C-alpha cells in the first residue's frame, strides 16, 4: 500500500469468497492489513480484537475511517468500493486521513462483475 511516493505497508488481499467473509477473523492479530473488494461494509462478530476499517472509493480515496470494537456491525458506506481492515490506529500512525489517496502497487485487485457501491 502506497501513499504518493511513500510505502505504507504490505497488505493481504482477500480474493476468495470465504476469505472475504472471514476478514481478519482468520488471523491472530491485525499486523498486516487486509484489503476486501468489492465491499462497502464489514462486521467484527467473532473477532478476537478490535480493528480499524478504512473505506475507499473507486479512486482509492479514503472516505471513512472507523474503529470497530469486537462483535459489532458497521454501517455501509455508499461510496465505498473496498475496505481495508487493520490494527486500531494504524492509519493515524501512518499519517493518513479522510480524503487521502492510497494505491496498491504490485497487487492484482479482484473484480466482480456488476458490483457497484450503493448510490
DSSP file (Angstrom, degrees, kcal/mol; ACC not computed):
  #  RESIDUE AA STRUCTURE BP1 BP2  ACC     N-H-->O    O-->H-N    N-H-->O    O-->H-N    TCO  KAPPA ALPHA  PHI   PSI    X-CA   Y-CA   Z-CA
    1    1 A X              0   0    0      0, 0.0     7,-2.9     0, 0.0     8,-1.3   0.000 360.0 360.0 360.0 132.3    0.0    0.0    0.0
    2    2 A X  E     -AB   7 103A   0    101,-2.7   101,-2.7     5,-0.2     2,-0.5  -0.943 360.0-163.6-128.9 143.3    1.4    3.3   -1.1
    3    3 A X  E >  S-A    6   0A   0      3,-2.8     3,-2.1    -2,-0.4     2,-0.5  -0.946  73.9 -49.2-124.8 107.6    0.6    7.0   -0.4
    4    4 A X  T 3  S-     0   0    0     -2,-0.5    99,-0.0     1,-0.3    -2,-0.0  -0.554 123.2 -24.1  66.3-119.6    2.3    9.2   -3.0
    5    5 A X  T 3  S+     0   0    0     -2,-0.5     2,-0.5    -3,-0.1    -1,-0.3   0.374 118.6 101.1-102.0   2.3    5.9    8.1   -3.0
    6    6 A X  E <   -A    3   0A   0     -3,-2.1    -3,-2.8     1,-0.0     2,-0.6  -0.781  67.2-139.9 -96.7 123.4    5.8    6.6    0.5
    7    7 A X  E     +A    2   0A   0     -2,-0.5    -5,-0.2    -5,-0.2     3,-0.1  -0.710  22.6 179.6 -79.2 122.4    5.4    2.9    1.0
    8    8 A X        -     0   0    0     -7,-2.9     2,-0.3    -2,-0.6    -6,-0.2   0.922  51.9 -35.9 -90.5 -54.1    2.9    2.4    3.9
    9    9 A X        -     0   0    0     -8,-1.3    -1,-0.3    23,-0.0     2,-0.3  -0.989  50.8-103.1-165.9 156.4    2.6   -1.3    4.4
   10   10 A X        -     0   0    0     -2,-0.3    23,-0.6    -3,-0.1     2,-0.3  -0.646  45.3-158.9 -79.2 149.8    2.4   -4.7    2.7
   11   11 A X  E     -c   33   0B   0     -2,-0.3     2,-0.4    21,-0.1    23,-0.2  -0.924  17.9-131.6-131.5 156.2   -1.2   -6.0    2.6
   12   12 A X  E     -c   34   0B   0     21,-2.8    23,-2.9    -2,-0.3     2,-0.5  -0.828  23.9-144.8 -97.2 147.3   -3.1   -9.2    2.2
   13   13 A X  E     -c   35   0B   0     -2,-0.4     2,-0.9    21,-0.2    23,-0.2  -0.966   5.9-140.4-118.2 123.3   -5.8   -9.3   -0.4
   14   14 A X  E     +c   36   0B   0     21,-2.8    23,-0.7    -2,-0.5    96,-0.1  -0.711  38.1 154.6 -81.0 108.1   -9.0  -11.3    0.2
   15   15 A X        +     0   0    0     -2,-0.9     2,-0.2    21,-0.1    -1,-0.2   0.758  47.8  74.6-107.5 -33.0   -9.7  -12.8   -3.2
   16   16 A X  S  > S-     0   0    0      1,-0.1     4,-2.1    94,-0.0     3,-0.3  -0.576  84.5-122.1 -81.8 146.4  -11.7  -15.9   -2.3
   17   17 A X  H  > S+     0   0    0      1,-0.2     4,-2.1    -2,-0.2     5,-0.2   0.876 112.9  52.5 -54.5 -42.3  -15.3  -15.6   -1.2
   18   18 A X  H  > S+     0   0    0      1,-0.2     4,-1.9     2,-0.2    -1,-0.2   0.878 108.5  50.6 -64.7 -37.3  -14.6  -17.4    2.1
   19   19 A X  H  > S+     0   0    0     -3,-0.3     4,-2.5     2,-0.2    -1,-0.2   0.872 108.6  52.3 -67.3 -36.8  -11.6  -15.0    2.8
   20   20 A X  H  < S+     0   0    0     -4,-2.1    -2,-0.2     1,-0.2    -1,-0.2   0.907 110.9  47.2 -65.0 -41.7  -13.8  -12.0    2.2
   21   21 A X  H  < S+     0   0    0     -4,-2.1    -2,-0.2    -5,-0.2    -1,-0.2   0.876 116.7  43.3 -67.3 -37.2  -16.5  -13.3    4.6
   22   22 A X  H >< S+     0   0    0     -4,-1.9     3,-1.7    -5,-0.2    -2,-0.2   0.858  82.2 170.7 -78.2 -37.1  -13.9  -14.1    7.3
   23   23 A X  G >< S-     0   0    0     -4,-2.5     3,-1.2     1,-0.3    -1,-0.1  -0.286  70.9 -19.0  58.7-143.3  -11.8  -10.9    7.0
   24   24 A X  G >  S+     0   0    0      1,-0.3     3,-2.1     2,-0.1    -1,-0.3   0.523 117.8  91.1 -74.6  -4.0   -9.2  -10.5    9.8
   25   25 A X  G <  S+     0   0    0     -3,-1.7    -1,-0.3     1,-0.3    -2,-0.2   0.783  79.5  62.1 -59.8 -25.2  -11.1  -13.0   11.9
   26   26 A X  G <  S+     0   0    0     -3,-1.2    -1,-0.3    -7,-0.2     2,-0.3   0.534  98.3  72.1 -77.8  -5.6   -8.9  -15.7   10.3
   27   27 A X  S <  S-     0   0    0     -3,-2.1    21,-0.3     1,-0.1     3,-0.1  -0.728  78.0-132.3-112.1 159.0   -5.8  -14.1   11.8
   28   28 A X  S    S-     0   0    0     -2,-0.3     2,-0.3     1,-0.1    -1,-0.1   0.719  90.4  -0.7 -80.0 -22.3   -4.4  -13.8   15.4
   29   29 A X  S    S-     0   0    0      3,-0.1     3,-0.3    -5,-0.1    -1,-0.1  -0.907  71.3-109.0-153.2-180.0   -3.8  -10.1   15.0
   30   30 A X        +     0   0    0     -2,-0.3    57,-0.9     1,-0.2     4,-0.1  -0.103  67.9 128.0-108.5  34.3   -4.1   -7.2   12.6
   31   31 A X  S    S+     0   0    0      1,-0.2     2,-0.6    55,-0.1    -1,-0.2   0.892  73.5  43.3 -59.5 -42.0   -0.4   -6.8   11.9
   32   32 A X  S    S-     0   0    0     -3,-0.3    -1,-0.2    54,-0.1   -21,-0.1  -0.928  95.0-122.4-107.5 121.6   -0.8   -7.0    8.2
   33   33 A X  E     -c   11   0B   0    -23,-0.6   -21,-2.8    -2,-0.6     2,-0.5  -0.216  20.9-140.5 -59.6 150.7   -3.8   -5.0    6.8
   34   34 A X  E     -cD  12  85B   0     51,-2.7    51,-2.9   -23,-0.2     2,-0.5  -0.970   6.2-151.8-118.6 125.7   -6.4   -6.9    4.8
   35   35 A X  E     -cD  13  84B   0    -23,-2.9   -21,-2.8    -2,-0.5     2,-0.5  -0.838  11.3-168.7 -96.9 129.0   -8.0   -5.5    1.6
   36   36 A X  E     -cD  14  83B   0     47,-2.8    47,-2.2    -2,-0.5     2,-0.3  -0.978  12.3-149.7-121.6 123.3  -11.5   -6.7    0.8
   37   37 A X  E    S+ D   0  82B   0    -23,-0.7    45,-0.2    -2,-0.5    73,-0.1  -0.996  72.8  24.5-146.2 140.6  -13.1   -5.9   -2.5
   38   38 A X  S    S+     0   0    0     43,-0.7    -1,-0.3    -2,-0.3     2,-0.3   0.616  95.2 122.8 -74.9 145.7  -15.8   -5.5   -3.5
   39   39 A X        +     0   0    0     42,-1.7     3,-0.1    -3,-0.2    -3,-0.1  -0.919  31.7 172.8-168.2 137.7  -17.0   -4.4   -0.1
   40   40 A X  S    S+     0   0    0      1,-0.3    37,-2.5    -2,-0.3     2,-0.3   0.284  75.8  30.9-133.5   8.8  -18.7   -1.4    1.5
   41   41 A X        -     0   0    0     35,-0.2    -1,-0.3    42,-0.0     2,-0.3  -0.973  59.6-176.6-158.5 155.8  -19.5   -2.7    5.0
   42   42 A X        -     0   0    0     -2,-0.3    32,-2.2    33,-0.2     2,-0.3  -0.874  11.5-145.9-141.9 173.3  -18.0   -5.2    7.5
   43   43 A X  B     -G   73   0C   0     -2,-0.3    30,-0.2    30,-0.2    27,-0.1  -0.928  11.4-148.4-137.7 165.0  -18.6   -6.7   10.9
   44   44 A X    >   +     0   0    0     28,-3.3    27,-2.6    -2,-0.3     3,-1.9   0.025  43.7 145.4-122.3  25.9  -16.4   -7.8   13.7
   45   45 A X  T 3  S+     0   0    0     27,-0.4     3,-0.1     1,-0.3    -2,-0.1  -0.507  76.8  11.8 -68.0 125.3  -18.6  -10.7   15.0
   46   46 A X  T 3  S+     0   0    0     -2,-0.3    -1,-0.3     1,-0.3     2,-0.1   0.437  93.6 144.3  86.5   1.1  -16.3  -13.4   16.3
   47   47 A X    <   -     0   0    0     -3,-1.9    -1,-0.3     1,-0.1   -22,-0.1  -0.396  46.8-148.6 -71.8 150.2  -13.2  -11.2   16.2
   48   48 A X  S    S+     0   0    0    -21,-0.3     2,-0.3     1,-0.1    -1,-0.1   0.494  80.8  21.1 -92.9  -6.8  -10.5  -11.6   18.9
   49   49 A X  S    S-     0   0    0     -5,-0.1    -1,-0.1    20,-0.1     2,-0.1  -0.979  87.1 -95.0-155.8 157.1   -9.5   -8.0   18.8
   50   50 A X        -     0   0    0     -2,-0.3    38,-0.5    20,-0.1     2,-0.3  -0.389  42.2-163.6 -73.3 159.5  -10.9   -4.6   17.7
   51   51 A X  E     -E   68   0B   0     17,-2.4    17,-3.5    36,-0.2     2,-0.4  -0.928  20.5-124.1-137.9 162.4  -10.0   -3.2   14.2
   52   52 A X  E     -EF  67  86B   0     34,-2.7    34,-2.4    -2,-0.3     2,-0.5  -0.911  24.5-153.3-102.4 140.4  -10.0    0.0   12.2
   53   53 A X  E     -EF  66  85B   0     13,-3.4    13,-2.8    -2,-0.4     2,-0.6  -0.969   5.1-163.3-117.5 123.8  -11.9   -0.1    9.0
   54   54 A X  E     -EF  65  84B   0     30,-2.5    30,-2.2    -2,-0.5     2,-0.5  -0.935   8.3-152.2-110.6 120.1  -10.8    2.2    6.2
   55   55 A X  E     -EF  64  83B   0      9,-2.9     8,-2.8    -2,-0.6     9,-1.1  -0.791  12.2-166.5 -95.3 130.0  -13.4    2.7    3.4
   56   56 A X  E     -EF  62  82B   0     26,-3.0    25,-3.2    -2,-0.5    26,-1.6  -0.918  10.1-139.8-118.3 141.6  -12.0    3.5   -0.1
   57   57 A X    >   -     0   0    0      4,-2.1     3,-2.1    -2,-0.4    23,-0.1  -0.188  46.3 -79.9 -85.9-173.3  -13.9    4.8   -3.1
   58   58 A X  T 3  S+     0   0    0     21,-0.4    22,-0.1     1,-0.3    -1,-0.1   0.670 133.6  50.6 -65.3 -16.3  -13.4    3.7   -6.7
   59   59 A X  T 3  S-     0   0    0      2,-0.1    -1,-0.3    44,-0.0    43,-0.1   0.243 119.2-109.7-101.1  11.0  -10.4    6.1   -6.9
   60   60 A X    <   +     0   0    0     -3,-2.1    42,-2.5     1,-0.3     2,-0.4   0.821  68.9 148.1  61.4  35.0   -8.8    4.7   -3.7
   61   61 A X  B     -H  101   0D   0     40,-0.2    -4,-2.1    37,-0.0     2,-0.4  -0.846  55.7-111.6 -95.9 135.3   -9.5    7.8   -1.8
   62   62 A X  E     +E   56   0B   0     38,-2.9    37,-2.7    -2,-0.4    -6,-0.2  -0.530  39.6 171.5 -69.6 120.3  -10.3    7.3    1.9
   63   63 A X  E     +     0   0B   0     -8,-2.8     2,-0.3    -2,-0.4    -1,-0.2   0.633  65.9   3.9-102.9 -19.3  -13.9    8.2    2.5
   64   64 A X  E     -E   55   0B   0     -9,-1.1    -9,-2.9    33,-0.1     2,-0.5  -0.941  50.3-160.3-164.9 141.3  -14.2    7.0    6.1
   65   65 A X  E     +E   54   0B   0     -2,-0.3     2,-0.4   -11,-0.2   -11,-0.2  -0.993  24.8 179.5-123.1 121.6  -12.0    5.6    8.9
   66   66 A X  E     -E   53   0B   0    -13,-2.8   -13,-3.4    -2,-0.5     2,-0.5  -0.961  26.1-136.7-127.9 140.8  -14.0    3.8   11.6
   67   67 A X  E     -E   52   0B   0     -2,-0.4     2,-0.5   -15,-0.2   -15,-0.2  -0.820  23.4-163.7 -90.7 130.8  -12.9    2.0   14.8
   68   68 A X  E     -E   51   0B   0    -17,-3.5   -17,-2.4    -2,-0.5     3,-0.1  -0.946   4.0-152.5-123.7 112.4  -14.8   -1.2   15.2
   69   69 A X    >   -     0   0    0     -2,-0.5     3,-0.7   -19,-0.2   -25,-0.1  -0.243  43.1 -70.6 -71.5 168.9  -14.9   -3.0   18.5
   70   70 A X  T 3  S+     0   0    0      1,-0.2   -25,-0.2   -22,-0.1    -1,-0.2  -0.266 115.2  15.5 -60.8 146.9  -15.4   -6.7   18.8
   71   71 A X  T 3  S+     0   0    0    -27,-2.6     2,-0.3     1,-0.2    -1,-0.2   0.857  96.6 127.5  57.6  43.6  -18.8   -8.2   17.9
   72   72 A X    <   -     0   0    0     -3,-0.7   -28,-3.3    -4,-0.1     2,-0.5  -0.857  53.3-136.9-123.6 160.3  -20.1   -5.1   16.1
   73   73 A X  B     -G   43   0C   0     -2,-0.3   -30,-0.2   -30,-0.2     2,-0.2  -0.984  21.1-143.6-118.2 124.8  -21.7   -4.4   12.7
   74   74 A X        -     0   0    0    -32,-2.2     2,-0.2    -2,-0.5     3,-0.0  -0.508  22.2-107.4 -84.1 154.0  -20.5   -1.3   10.9
   75   75 A X        -     0   0    0     -2,-0.2   -33,-0.2     1,-0.1    -1,-0.1  -0.557  39.6-105.5 -76.0 144.7  -22.8    0.8    8.7
   76   76 A X        -     0   0    0     -2,-0.2     2,-0.6   -35,-0.1   -35,-0.2  -0.398  25.0-138.8 -67.5 149.4  -22.4    0.5    5.0
   77   77 A X    >   -     0   0    0    -37,-2.5     3,-1.1     1,-0.1    41,-0.2  -0.957   6.8-149.9-111.7 116.6  -20.7    3.4    3.2
   78   78 A X  T 3  S+     0   0    0     -2,-0.6    -1,-0.1     1,-0.3    -2,-0.0   0.838  93.2  44.2 -59.2 -38.9  -22.4    4.2    0.0
   79   79 A X  T 3  S+     0   0    0     38,-0.1   -21,-0.4    40,-0.1    -1,-0.3   0.602  90.7 106.8 -83.4 -10.2  -19.3    5.5   -1.9
   80   80 A X    <   +     0   0    0     -3,-1.1   -23,-0.3   -40,-0.2    38,-0.2  -0.443  34.9 171.2 -75.3 140.2  -17.0    2.7   -0.8
   81   81 A X  S    S+     0   0    0    -25,-3.2   -42,-1.7     1,-0.4   -43,-0.7   0.521  71.9  14.8-118.1 -18.3  -16.0    0.0   -3.2
   82   82 A X  E     -DF  37  56B   0    -26,-1.6   -26,-3.0   -44,-0.2    -1,-0.4  -0.982  64.8-149.1-150.3 159.8  -13.3   -1.6   -1.0
   83   83 A X  E     -DF  36  55B   0    -47,-2.2   -47,-2.8    -2,-0.3     2,-0.5  -0.921   6.3-147.1-128.3 156.8  -12.3   -1.7    2.6
   84   84 A X  E     -DF  35  54B   0    -30,-2.2   -30,-2.5    -2,-0.3     2,-0.5  -0.988  12.3-157.0-121.4 119.9   -9.0   -2.2    4.5
   85   85 A X  E     +DF  34  53B   0    -51,-2.9   -51,-2.7    -2,-0.5     2,-0.3  -0.837  30.4 151.9 -94.5 132.3   -9.2   -3.9    7.8
   86   86 A X  E     - F   0  52B   0    -34,-2.4   -34,-2.7    -2,-0.5   -55,-0.1  -0.901  47.7 -63.9-151.2 175.1   -6.2   -3.0   10.0
   87   87 A X    >   -     0   0    0    -57,-0.9     3,-2.1    -2,-0.3     4,-0.3  -0.346  69.2 -86.1 -63.9 146.3   -4.9   -2.7   13.5
   88   88 A X  T 3  S+     0   0    0    -38,-0.5    -1,-0.1     1,-0.3   -21,-0.1  -0.315 113.4   9.8 -56.2 130.6   -6.5    0.1   15.6
   89   89 A X  T 3> S+     0   0    0     -3,-0.1     4,-2.6     3,-0.0    -1,-0.3   0.441  89.3 123.7  82.6   0.3   -4.8    3.5   15.0
   90   90 A X  H <> S+     0   0    0     -3,-2.1     4,-2.0     1,-0.2     6,-0.2   0.930  74.8  45.0 -62.7 -47.1   -2.7    2.2   12.0
   91   91 A X  H  4>S+     0   0    0     -4,-0.3     5,-2.9     1,-0.2     4,-0.3   0.879 114.2  49.7 -66.9 -36.4   -3.9    4.8    9.5
   92   92 A X  H >45S+     0   0    0      3,-0.2     3,-1.2     1,-0.2    -1,-0.2   0.915 109.8  51.9 -64.8 -42.0   -3.5    7.6   12.1
   93   93 A X  H 3<5S+     0   0    0     -4,-2.6    -2,-0.2     1,-0.3    -1,-0.2   0.864 108.9  50.5 -60.2 -37.1    0.0    6.3   12.8
   94   94 A X  T 3<5S-     0   0    0     -4,-2.0    -1,-0.3    -5,-0.2    -2,-0.2   0.499 118.0-115.1 -80.3  -3.7    0.8    6.4    9.1
   95   95 A X  T < 5 +     0   0    0     -3,-1.2     2,-0.3    -4,-0.3    -3,-0.2   0.735  67.9 141.6  78.4  22.7   -0.5   10.0    8.9
   96   96 A X      < +     0   0    0     -5,-2.9     2,-0.3    -6,-0.2    -1,-0.3  -0.759  21.0 168.0-101.4 146.2   -3.4    9.1    6.6
   97   97 A X    >   -     0   0    0     -2,-0.3     3,-2.2   -35,-0.0   -35,-0.3  -0.876  46.2 -56.1-144.8 173.7   -6.9   10.7    6.9
   98   98 A X  T 3  S+     0   0    0     -2,-0.3   -35,-0.2     1,-0.3     3,-0.1  -0.312 122.7  30.9 -55.6 134.4  -10.1   11.0    5.1
   99   99 A X  T 3  S+     0   0    0    -37,-2.7    -1,-0.3     1,-0.4     2,-0.1   0.164  90.5 122.3  98.6 -16.4   -9.5   12.5    1.6
  100  100 A X    <   -     0   0    0     -3,-2.2   -38,-2.9   -38,-0.1     2,-0.4  -0.449  57.5-130.1 -77.1 153.9   -6.0   11.0    1.2
  101  101 A X  B     -H   61   0D   0    -40,-0.2     2,-0.3    -2,-0.1   -40,-0.2  -0.865  22.9-174.8-106.6 136.2   -5.3    8.7   -1.7
  102  102 A X        -     0   0    0    -42,-2.5     2,-0.3    -2,-0.4   -99,-0.2  -0.911   6.5-156.9-124.2 157.1   -3.7    5.2   -1.4
  103  103 A X  B     -B    2   0A   0   -101,-2.7  -101,-2.7    -2,-0.3     2,-0.6  -0.923  14.7-142.3-129.0 156.7   -2.5    2.8   -4.1
  104  104 A X    >   -     0   0    0     -2,-0.3     3,-0.9  -103,-0.2     2,-0.2  -0.824  28.7-168.9-118.5  89.0   -2.0   -0.9   -4.1
  105  105 A X  T 3   +     0   0    0     -2,-0.6     3,-0.1     1,-0.2    -2,-0.0  -0.543  67.8  12.6 -83.3 142.2    1.1   -1.4   -6.3
  106  106 A X  T 3  S+     0   0    0      1,-0.2     2,-0.4    -2,-0.2    -1,-0.2   0.595 102.1 115.9  73.3   9.4    2.1   -4.8   -7.5
  107  107 A X    <   -     0   0    0     -3,-0.9     2,-0.9     2,-0.0    -1,-0.2  -0.916  62.0-140.9-114.8 137.3   -1.2   -6.2   -6.4
  108  108 A X        -     0   0    0     -2,-0.4     2,-0.3    -3,-0.1    -3,-0.1  -0.846  24.4-147.7 -95.2 107.4   -3.8   -7.7   -8.6
  109  109 A X        -     0   0    0     -2,-0.9   -94,-0.1    -5,-0.1     2,-0.0  -0.564  16.2-118.8 -78.2 134.0   -7.1   -6.5   -7.2
  110  110 A X        -     0   0    0     -2,-0.3     2,-0.4   -96,-0.1    -1,-0.1  -0.368  29.2-161.5 -68.0 150.0  -10.0   -8.9   -7.6
  111  111 A X        -     0   0    0    -96,-0.0     2,-0.4    -2,-0.0   -74,-0.0  -0.966   8.2-161.3-130.5 150.4  -13.0   -7.7   -9.5
  112  112 A X    >   -     0   0    0     -2,-0.4     3,-1.1     3,-0.1   -74,-0.1  -1.000  28.8-110.6-131.3 133.5  -16.5   -8.9   -9.6
  113  113 A X  T 3  S+     0   0    0     -2,-0.4     3,-0.1     1,-0.2    -2,-0.0  -0.230  92.2   7.6 -62.5 147.0  -18.9   -8.2  -12.5
  114  114 A X  T 3  S+     0   0    0      1,-0.2     2,-0.6     0, 0.0    -1,-0.2   0.636  88.0 137.1  61.6  19.2  -21.9   -5.9  -12.0
  115  115 A X    <   +     0   0    0     -3,-1.1     2,-0.3   -34,-0.0    -1,-0.2  -0.866  20.6 162.1-100.4 127.0  -20.9   -4.8   -8.5
  116  116 A X        -     0   0    0     -2,-0.6     3,-0.1    -3,-0.1   -35,-0.1  -0.984  42.6-102.0-136.4 147.3  -21.3   -1.1   -7.7
  117  117 A X        -     0   0    0     -2,-0.3     2,-0.2   -38,-0.1   -39,-0.1  -0.346  51.8 -90.6 -64.2 153.6  -21.5    0.7   -4.4
  118  118 A X              0   0    0    -41,-0.2    -1,-0.1   -38,-0.2   -38,-0.1  -0.469 360.0 360.0 -64.4 129.9  -25.0    1.7   -3.3
  119  119 A X              0   0    0     -2,-0.2    -1,-0.2    -3,-0.1   -40,-0.1   0.514 360.0 360.0 -68.2 360.0  -25.7    5.2   -4.6
